[in-house]
Amino acid sequence: MNIKEELTKLNEGRAEPLEVVVESVLPGREQVVRIEAGPAGGFAARSLISDDVGEGVREDIATWNQQYPLVCFRLADGRLHASLELPREASLETKAELVRYLARLADRLEYDVRKGRDSF
Amino acid sequence: MTEAFDNPLTARQVGRVLNFRSPGIEEAIAREQRLGTTAIYNILCRRHVAYLADEVGMGKTYQALGVAALTWLMDPSAKILIITPRKAVQQKWHRDYRNFVSTNVTLADNRLKEPLLDRAVHPRCFCSNLIELGQEVCRDPSQLFMTRFSSYSWVARSLGVLDSGEVSTGGEVAEALHDNGLFVDVRDGARDAIFHGSTEQNVEVARQMAKLIPEFDLVIVDEAQKLRNKGGNIRTQVLNTLLGFYPWTEARDIEAEYGAPPRLLLLSATPAHGSEDDIYTQLSYASKEALRVKDRPWEDRQAYLDQVMVRRLRKLAGFSKYDYRRENPVVWERDTNSPERVVDELFLAYVQRELQSELERDDTTTQVEVGFLESFESYEPSELETDGDERSTHYEAEDDTVAPDHRVLAGIAEDFAQATGDDLPPHPKQRLVDQAARASFEADEPEKLLIFVRRLASVRELTHRICRVYDDVALRRLSNQIGPERIRSRVGPAYDFERFETPEQFRVYAEVVLGTDAKDVEVEAATSGGDDELVAESRVLSTLRHQTDQISPGEKLLRRLGPDESLAPVFEENLVRFLFRQLDDERVQVESYEAFCERVCDDRVRETFHQLLSEGRDYFFDGDGGGRFTRIRALLNELVLVRCEELWPDARVATELLRIHRDIHGAKHELADDPNPDERFPDYIDGFLEHRSFWDLARERDEDLEFVQLLRGHSVSDAEVGEWLEYREFIKRIFEKNVRVSEAVLHFFVAYDRAGGAQPQRLAEEFADILFGPEGRRTRYRIEELVEQGPALQKLAGGQLDDDQPLYAETRWSDFDRQQPALGAMGGTSSRYPVIVKFNAPFFPDFVVATDVFREGVDLHMSCNRVWHFGMVSNPGDIEQRSGRIDRYFSKVHRELQEQPGSEPTGSDSHLHIEYPYLARTIDEEQVARVLERKLEVQPLMDQGLSVTEEIRLNLQDRAETTARELLRELSDLTGDDTTPFPVEPHLERGTRSGALEPRPHPDSGQLLDWMASKLAELEGRVPLTQSIAKEFREASEPDRAFPALTNLAVVRRKGRSHLVDPKTEAGEFREQPVQFSLGFSAELRMHYLRLSSPMGDHAEPVPTVLQRTLHDAYADAPLRLHHNPGVSAQRRHWRIAVATDLLLPADVAEWPTLDRLHSRLTQLAEAADDLEWRLREMSQLRQDLTYEEVR
């Protein structure tokens, strides 16, 4: 999938929110990034890290948020997301790079979440 | 696959991004290193393996780091691993990497080095075992991974569940990995596979881990000769399996069967540990051609090696080792005619005879390994029982192996004790050590000596002997300096000795001088009990500084030298005096120091001082109302500096001094406009201004000394003032530290005695008189050396702590603690590093006695140019390795040679002395001769890197034809072939290559900071700010770090960072929401970002989910997040909560956020923080806002 082309379509209102699949570093897995057009020409990219995490992950979230320029949050139902703003000033190249970055990072955080749990 | 290694580079290109130059070192060396780095990189472009085999001490580590740097510049996502022989070497790489990036990488474009923060984009990762490596590689593969050989032998054991001898299944291995956070998918069939014994289990762990960790692009192996085993052992198999190297086999089509291995860079000064074959074994990990050529004729082998190997011979200032090395005997001549030595000689003869007959009685010991007899080093049989475990007599001997003469020595010792009741006479070679120690301790210019032993117990024995010699010399010196009359007058007739003879007598005197009543002191008999201690120490020095349960005589002195005690002002520079002298007449326009004081310490300064003292009572006074004088003096110094800045705003020296002062003392005080003084110490300030410390006195002394020149800094230009002051501070601190812990404490004792007490001014004067008089020659020599080699020492002692701290502030001062005349190194790694730092510094120890634990990977060259092979090694290569510790670039010899104008080195200091102590006409001489014979024979091959020879065994029946002395003469006369064995030239590219090394577009620091300043200024037009954040930002001395912003806020600086706080919060008044700005960098994104964060307070519980939800619901379109650091306050275990947001700053400046976006994000953030803070207050009674003190 050409992320730049897809982003252009999204920008022009020609597409529904977009899902980009990026290959994981873990064998046989992949990471999905959902991109929505945000207000005033920006985009919001979001990746699901895990669909069932406990409250215990909160300290990790604090650390990640400190460590990386992204927003990581856990919803009440236990879903854990990482999201990143694709700034409207940024070029399509930069936006595409940010999407790939988010996928890589989500991938790594997913690994950390697995490490912190008893079973997977 | 990495994009690195696609195209070879030219040396010119490499020179544009890496700079190997160092101050004080000739350009030719930097050039050699640049060419070496380029050549190795280019070899790796064509092949998967390269061998950098430069002679010892030529900076292989830095060249290898250069190759790693080029790899990352071509591909910032490349994965790089380093394998080192042992922990100490691993630590050295760790330190060198930081220094390398900071000093030698000139291109900062976010691929390798961050332009703004001047630090490595790829963090260092120190792995204690392979499990840690696995975890870290999965967490963040962009790091520089450092492992050690032993980890590859024990990977199963590191897992904590598997043990050798047991049987385990693939499933068990997977579960053990899983328990350690390594999630490997193992299919059902593989789960049941059974693995027997250690090798199979280790390989299975490696196999499973290999599925998880990504392939490395470059593996660097230090001391690669350790890879010479042909694949049968665990380590080799784990290495191959885990990292993807070829298994050891001569099968032809191996490349087809296995994927391409990682690029492998081998480093060693002695690649052929035994024979040339070893080289091919090492290369074969990543090249099958190596095994194919190894049996071909020399021409073919040479052609192959020419393609993969670089080896050059070391030259210091143009001199080859044959010019500056001197190999000399240190002989104990037998002298049976000397009446004083008759017992010694008889005993020596007796021991030799017993040994001969004992060793020859048994056929199996007709040959012994060189160096592997106890009697080569001592008469005392080693004590082998430690906690019931047998151990070996010698380092690197197999477990429970004792020297063949151990038993016979034990018998002799017992017989001697029974017959005479005396201790054994000292071993003659140990007396040679005594002589060397005495000569060094009595010299005006102390000479350092590195002594290598084989026998473990020798480390303790020799360090003890050296300390005893020191005590003797020190006591004589002290007694001369103080004078018999004074001693008698102080101690009284009861202790009527004319000079100190024992440490105990000195102790009594010290008690009297330092204020304890002599009558209460029991004089202990001189005992030899101290010899049983594990650590040797000088008892004289210990008397003055050792802390024990009881108050020792010196402890009193030590305490008074402590930060808040009466003697501290001896070494606390009066900055007012300093400024008076540094600010030029034209600027100051006052005639006298008194007039100057009146200007800079006016009423406002005095009143603010008293006001701040009273406001900060808890800080400036202890519970009993006693002053914490270091803090009080620091406050006054700061206020005066602030005043100077007001008076002479263009005087760099005042501004820079204030900055350094604040970095060290952390406080930030302004002069109050309308002070309200509360005078605690009415006379304090005048006394302070009058005071002259040692530093004020020292700068008036001998101006030929570099030390004094440094203190004065006359020729320092305005631009260099900051650097000079920092360096001056560094030297001052090292010096002060050393006065308290080195032999200079004896000067201080004499000064104390002469001053007749502890009045700081008098003491400072006496101390300066001694230091700059004839008695202070040794210490003066050391200080001069310190000033000369300080920058290099800074690197060595620094680099340990926080990467954000400036070097002079992060030196690990504790490394300089516990200075003794001699230190030993024999086993565990933890205490070794301080030994290395101290021996390189020009202070104590002057002697290091080490087993071969110091043979490799340790640099001891900065202050030492003499090595003794006290315990002989059986291999000329090991002699080379040992000598290499002090024969390196930047060594003492190197410094001296650079100052030599002639064609031949002259003088002892410009030679490297390699010396062999032995007993003439004994088998000791035989063994030395045998190894030297071999060394002469193989020296040309060793220079080429092609042979080191197998270990030599000593046949007891044979006699060498040539004596050791003759052989050494031949060795010293030897002239080497200057031809470079494997030059770099064939690997160098000519002409212009691709532009891949050109800087990548990125905001440079100036651009980024200008942008920030202008945006902040514009922001002030929109947000009602009471304080100019743009001005704060521009003026911040470290604008790359956090800087303050927003309304009505006080700024607190701590450890170089700015913190914001509303001073009104304590009073519970209404406040506006603070927002803190900081610049960060994401290594992954290779992008800077501007972080805005607004602190909300502390909370005893984790952030309630409801707040999280509120944030997302109410501010759905702004990527805000809650930010909480658990447990920041150790006492209260609270959570510090903030709302934060990041604005990315991509490489292209046009993509940076507009003012509108910055403004809207800022207001969103402040609003959200206010909103959430209000909810938080409602939710919990425990919630507290941040107070001024908490943020401090």
Interface residues (C-beta under 8 A of the other chain):
Chain A: V25 L26 P27 G28 G38 P39 A44 E55 R58 E59 A62 N65 Q66 Y68 P69 L70 V71 C72 F73 R74 A76 S83 L84 E85 P87 R88 E89 A90 S91 T94 E97 L98 Y101 R104 L105 R108 Y111 D112 R114 K115 G116 F120
Chain B: Q135 C138 R139 D140 P141 G181 F183 D185 K211 L212 P214 G1080 S1082 E1084 L1085 M1087 Y1089 R1091 P1102 V1103 T1105 Q1108 R1109 H1112 D1117 P1119 L1120 R1121 L1122 H1123 H1124 N1125 P1126 A1140 D1142 L1143 L1144 P1146 A1147 D1148 A1150 E1151 W1152 P1153 T1154 R1157
